Each structure stands twice: as structure tokens, then as C-alpha cells.
Amino acid sequence: MDDSKYFFHFGGEVLNKWLKAWSIFIFTIGGLLVVLLIGLI
């Protein structure tokens, strides 16, 4: 019982870190694309 709780808690923390990393990555790429589009137009 305790092991599964710990496992899910650990998994949640790792997932949180991955989501933050991906959101920053996507935000950066999106920002660069917007700048490129504005530059082209």
C-alpha cells in the first residue's frame, strides 16, 4: 500500500518536471516561430 503511494507520488513529480520542461521548450519554439513570421511579413 505504502509502496504504491510512494511510486505514484514519485511518478507525479517526474511528470511535473517533464511537463514544465516541455512547456518551456514549446514556448521557446513558438516564440521563435512568431518572430520569424513577423520578420517575413
A tleap script that builds the chain and sets N, CA, C and O, in Angstrom:
source leaprc.protein.ff14SB
mol = sequence {
  NMET ASP ASP SER LYS TYR PHE PHE HIE PHE
  GLY GLY GLU VAL LEU ASN LYS TRP LEU LYS
  ALA TRP SER ILE PHE ILE PHE THR ILE GLY
  GLY LEU LEU VAL VAL LEU LEU ILE GLY LEU
  CILE
}
set mol.1.N position { 0.841 -1.203 0.000 }
set mol.1.CA position { 0.000 0.000 0.000 }
set mol.1.C position { 0.881 1.260 0.000 }
set mol.1.O position { 0.720 2.143 -0.842 }
set mol.2.N position { 1.801 1.322 0.947 }
set mol.2.CA position { 2.681 2.489 1.034 }
set mol.2.C position { 3.581 2.599 -0.199 }
set mol.2.O position { 3.861 3.694 -0.686 }
set mol.3.N position { 4.028 1.439 -0.691 }
set mol.3.CA position { 4.916 1.436 -1.854 }
set mol.3.C position { 4.227 2.058 -3.068 }
set mol.3.O position { 4.825 2.868 -3.777 }
set mol.4.N position { 2.972 1.680 -3.303 }
set mol.4.CA position { 2.255 2.207 -4.462 }
set mol.4.C position { 2.045 3.718 -4.313 }
set mol.4.O position { 2.147 4.461 -5.290 }
set mol.5.N position { 1.754 4.167 -3.090 }
set mol.5.CA position { 1.574 5.607 -2.852 }
set mol.5.C position { 2.866 6.342 -3.193 }
set mol.5.O position { 2.851 7.368 -3.872 }
set mol.6.N position { 3.987 5.800 -2.710 }
set mol.6.CA position { 5.289 6.421 -2.950 }
set mol.6.C position { 5.589 6.453 -4.447 }
set mol.6.O position { 6.067 7.451 -4.985 }
set mol.7.N position { 5.291 5.321 -5.108 }
set mol.7.CA position { 5.550 5.214 -6.547 }
set mol.7.C position { 4.753 6.266 -7.320 }
set mol.7.O position { 5.293 6.948 -8.191 }
set mol.8.N position { 3.467 6.390 -6.992 }
set mol.8.CA position { 2.627 7.352 -7.711 }
set mol.8.C position { 3.068 8.783 -7.416 }
set mol.8.O position { 3.037 9.640 -8.300 }
set mol.9.N position { 3.478 9.041 -6.174 }
set mol.9.CA position { 3.953 10.374 -5.804 }
set mol.9.C position { 5.212 10.703 -6.605 }
set mol.9.O position { 5.347 11.800 -7.147 }
set mol.10.N position { 6.132 9.735 -6.671 }
set mol.10.CA position { 7.380 9.915 -7.417 }
set mol.10.C position { 7.080 10.135 -8.896 }
set mol.10.O position { 7.647 11.026 -9.528 }
set mol.11.N position { 6.176 9.308 -9.445 }
set mol.11.CA position { 5.803 9.436 -10.850 }
set mol.11.C position { 5.203 10.807 -11.131 }
set mol.11.O position { 5.481 11.408 -12.168 }
set mol.12.N position { 4.382 11.302 -10.211 }
set mol.12.CA position { 3.767 12.612 -10.380 }
set mol.12.C position { 4.813 13.709 -10.422 }
set mol.12.O position { 4.709 14.642 -11.218 }
set mol.13.N position { 5.830 13.601 -9.558 }
set mol.13.CA position { 6.885 14.618 -9.526 }
set mol.13.C position { 7.658 14.619 -10.836 }
set mol.13.O position { 7.941 15.675 -11.402 }
set mol.14.N position { 7.997 13.426 -11.314 }
set mol.14.CA position { 8.743 13.316 -12.574 }
set mol.14.C position { 7.909 13.876 -13.719 }
set mol.14.O position { 8.427 14.597 -14.573 }
set mol.15.N position { 6.617 13.545 -13.739 }
set mol.15.CA position { 5.720 14.021 -14.790 }
set mol.15.C position { 5.646 15.543 -14.754 }
set mol.15.O position { 5.645 16.195 -15.798 }
set mol.16.N position { 5.582 16.109 -13.544 }
set mol.16.CA position { 5.535 17.561 -13.389 }
set mol.16.C position { 6.763 18.206 -14.011 }
set mol.16.O position { 6.654 19.189 -14.743 }
set mol.17.N position { 7.952 17.639 -13.713 }
set mol.17.CA position { 9.198 18.187 -14.255 }
set mol.17.C position { 9.189 18.116 -15.776 }
set mol.17.O position { 9.592 19.063 -16.451 }
set mol.18.N position { 8.722 16.976 -16.318 }
set mol.18.CA position { 8.678 16.810 -17.773 }
set mol.18.C position { 7.729 17.818 -18.404 }
set mol.18.O position { 8.035 18.401 -19.444 }
set mol.19.N position { 6.558 18.026 -17.764 }
set mol.19.CA position { 5.574 18.965 -18.312 }
set mol.19.C position { 6.140 20.381 -18.322 }
set mol.19.O position { 5.952 21.127 -19.283 }
set mol.20.N position { 6.843 20.750 -17.232 }
set mol.20.CA position { 7.449 22.084 -17.170 }
set mol.20.C position { 8.487 22.236 -18.268 }
set mol.20.O position { 8.524 23.253 -18.962 }
set mol.21.N position { 9.336 21.215 -18.424 }
set mol.21.CA position { 10.396 21.263 -19.439 }
set mol.21.C position { 9.787 21.402 -20.833 }
set mol.21.O position { 10.250 22.204 -21.644 }
set mol.22.N position { 8.737 20.608 -21.107 }
set mol.22.CA position { 8.093 20.645 -22.421 }
set mol.22.C position { 7.409 21.988 -22.668 }
set mol.22.O position { 7.475 22.518 -23.777 }
set mol.23.N position { 6.752 22.545 -21.644 }
set mol.23.CA position { 6.059 23.825 -21.826 }
set mol.23.C position { 7.068 24.925 -22.144 }
set mol.23.O position { 6.807 25.785 -22.986 }
set mol.24.N position { 8.233 24.898 -21.464 }
set mol.24.CA position { 9.278 25.892 -21.730 }
set mol.24.C position { 9.797 25.708 -23.156 }
set mol.24.O position { 9.984 26.680 -23.889 }
set mol.25.N position { 10.028 24.442 -23.542 }
set mol.25.CA position { 10.539 24.121 -24.880 }
set mol.25.C position { 9.570 24.601 -25.954 }
set mol.25.O position { 9.976 25.263 -26.909 }
set mol.26.N position { 8.287 24.268 -25.800 }
set mol.26.CA position { 7.262 24.646 -26.778 }
set mol.26.C position { 7.112 26.168 -26.823 }
set mol.26.O position { 6.962 26.749 -27.898 }
set mol.27.N position { 7.152 26.814 -25.646 }
set mol.27.CA position { 7.025 28.266 -25.574 }
set mol.27.C position { 8.172 28.930 -26.334 }
set mol.27.O position { 7.963 29.892 -27.074 }
set mol.28.N position { 9.395 28.403 -26.143 }
set mol.28.CA position { 10.574 28.956 -26.821 }
set mol.28.C position { 10.462 28.795 -28.330 }
set mol.28.O position { 10.681 29.747 -29.078 }
set mol.29.N position { 10.116 27.575 -28.781 }
set mol.29.CA position { 9.977 27.316 -30.214 }
set mol.29.C position { 8.865 28.184 -30.806 }
set mol.29.O position { 9.025 28.763 -31.880 }
set mol.30.N position { 7.743 28.268 -30.100 }
set mol.30.CA position { 6.621 29.076 -30.571 }
set mol.30.C position { 7.022 30.538 -30.695 }
set mol.30.O position { 6.675 31.201 -31.673 }
set mol.31.N position { 7.752 31.042 -29.704 }
set mol.31.CA position { 8.203 32.433 -29.733 }
set mol.31.C position { 9.102 32.693 -30.934 }
set mol.31.O position { 8.966 33.710 -31.613 }
set mol.32.N position { 10.027 31.760 -31.192 }
set mol.32.CA position { 10.940 31.915 -32.332 }
set mol.32.C position { 10.165 31.915 -33.646 }
set mol.32.O position { 10.457 32.704 -34.544 }
set mol.33.N position { 9.170 31.021 -33.758 }
set mol.33.CA position { 8.364 30.953 -34.983 }
set mol.33.C position { 7.598 32.253 -35.197 }
set mol.33.O position { 7.523 32.753 -36.319 }
set mol.34.N position { 7.029 32.800 -34.128 }
set mol.34.CA position { 6.276 34.056 -34.236 }
set mol.34.C position { 7.203 35.175 -34.703 }
set mol.34.O position { 6.839 35.965 -35.573 }
set mol.35.N position { 8.404 35.239 -34.123 }
set mol.35.CA position { 9.375 36.272 -34.513 }
set mol.35.C position { 9.745 36.116 -35.988 }
set mol.35.O position { 9.840 37.102 -36.719 }
set mol.36.N position { 9.951 34.872 -36.419 }
set mol.36.CA position { 10.295 34.619 -37.826 }
set mol.36.C position { 9.153 35.045 -38.745 }
set mol.36.O position { 9.383 35.671 -39.780 }
set mol.37.N position { 7.914 34.701 -38.361 }
set mol.37.CA position { 6.751 35.059 -39.180 }
set mol.37.C position { 6.612 36.575 -39.286 }
set mol.37.O position { 6.374 37.104 -40.372 }
set mol.38.N position { 6.759 37.273 -38.164 }
set mol.38.CA position { 6.653 38.738 -38.169 }
set mol.38.C position { 7.769 39.322 -39.033 }
set mol.38.O position { 7.560 40.288 -39.766 }
set mol.39.N position { 8.959 38.721 -38.937 }
set mol.39.CA position { 10.094 39.194 -39.730 }
set mol.39.C position { 9.848 39.003 -41.219 }
set mol.39.O position { 10.220 39.855 -42.027 }
set mol.40.N position { 9.221 37.886 -41.586 }
set mol.40.CA position { 8.951 37.608 -43.003 }
set mol.40.C position { 7.860 38.512 -43.540 }
set mol.40.O position { 7.916 38.941 -44.693 }
set mol.41.N position { 6.854 38.809 -42.701 }
set mol.41.CA position { 5.739 39.659 -43.124 }
set mol.41.C position { 6.174 41.119 -42.972 }
set mol.41.O position { 5.399 42.028 -43.268 }
savepdb mol mol.pdb
quit
